Amino acid sequence: MQLSDLLPHLGECADDIALVRSMHTEAFNHRPAQLMLSTGVPRFGRPSFGSWVVYGLGTETRDLPGYVVLSAGRGSSGGTTNWTNGFLPSTYQGVVFRNAGEPVLNLSNPAGVNSALQNASLDAIAELNGQRHALFGDPEIASRIEAYELAFRMQHAAPGVLDLKDESQATLDSYGVERPEPTDVSSKHGGGAGVYQSFARNCLLARRLVERGVRFINLMHASWDQHGDLDNELGYNARMADQPLAALLKDLKSRGLLDSTLVVFAGEFGRTPLAQGNNGRDHHPNAFSVWMAGGGVKGGQVIGHTDDYGWNPVEDPVHVNDFHATLLHLLGLDHLKLAKRFGGLNVRLTNVGGNVVRKLLA
């Protein structure tokens, strides 16, 4: 397996990684391509992959959301459409956590509101919502009731997730939680100051969320959009991601969690093998790479090849919908059966196509 020398830490994990070099998609601009990667189609209104997973599998925690989103950098252009519930009940939407301070804005009670007053308010709201639900049967009312109850439980559980005082210094160092920002490369498109520590902290928080039974964790980082200054900006992003991602894989493995946790690293499309301007690369949906590890994946292998120019796949092409079908299979779900009745149709994540890539399975 050939990996860039910008990724020395991930290189140490090659035996656990399955690298797909023949991914392809139709969308060539960021937002529709992110929608394609997140929801299976390049248009609004469909549930995200994480929402489908929690809808199909449920969650193993009562005190935290089943689907948590952690973001670093300047934010993806697709925004909330990357973790939307679409036409599924809103309880399946991703909940954005901050990686410092309050996990969720307004989670703590405001000044002057004690527990007794909060309980009385929640009981009154639950009674009114229950009456409304009994009258109309609207599933969104049930989701609202559940959201209030979850928010109350999160007040006690969520702050502990972000408190890293019980982590050893060796663990913090392995993820690079306290590492300084580099001064020798540009952060123009990487999100600005503090991204190295922020992304590292998110990777460590992902492991802590896995331990607490959260079903799906989405780590978002933007941007890898190097239309120019490729050497500096790609180097900045690669170093930002390499150490904490490798630490996450090693940490999960050492705790016996990697076999039951599927880790995926992917972008919405690739970059052209030819230059844009003097030293940049343009968007390229025809062929790009993703990797995955753990969760039933057969590691230590490369799937697919492109032509000599890296322009098109010539062996084992993997479409985004094939990717989705495979990920669902690894999670124990049949992509042909996981469906929701909507608009008179049984709608699936892979309605437009998709086949399980058997070579990726252990």
Number of C-alpha atoms within 10 A of each C-alpha: 11 8 11 9 10 17 17 15 17 23 17 12 17 18 14 20 24 24 24 21 22 26 29 24 21 16 21 17 14 17 19 20 24 25 26 24 24 25 31 26 24 19 14 14 15 25 29 27 23 26 28 25 23 20 21 17 14 16 17 14 14 15 19 24 28 27 24 21 22 23 20 25 20 15 15 18 14 15 13 16 24 27 25 25 24 18 15 21 17 20 23 25 27 26 21 19 19 17 19 13 11 15 21 18 10 10 15 16 12 8 6 7 10 10 10 9 11 13 12 11 12 16 13 12 14 18 13 13 16 15 13 14 16 12 9 9 12 11 14 14 19 19 15 16 20 15 15 14 16 16 19 18 14 20 19 13 15 20 16 14 17 21 13 14 9 7 10 10 12 9 14 19 15 20 25 22 21 15 14 12 16 14 8 9 15 18 23 14 20 25 18 14 14 15 23 28 20 22 26 28 23 29 26 24 22 22 20 17 23 17 15 16 16 23 22 24 24 20 17 19 21 18 21 18 18 21 18 18 16 19 13 15 22 23 16 24 23 17 17 23 21 18 22 27 22 22 23 23 23 19 18 21 16 10 10 11 18 20 13 15 22 18 18 15 12 13 17 25 27 24 22 19 14 13 14 16 11 10 13 19 20 18 19 21 21 23 26 25 20 18 16 20 25 23 19 19 24 20 20 14 17 19 19 17 19 19 12 9 9 18 19 19 20 14 13 16 21 24 20 26 26 21 23 24 22 24 26 21 18 21 16 14 17 16 23 16 11 17 18 16 11 11 8 7 9 12 18 21 25 21 14 10 16 20 18 20 19 11 14 22 16 11
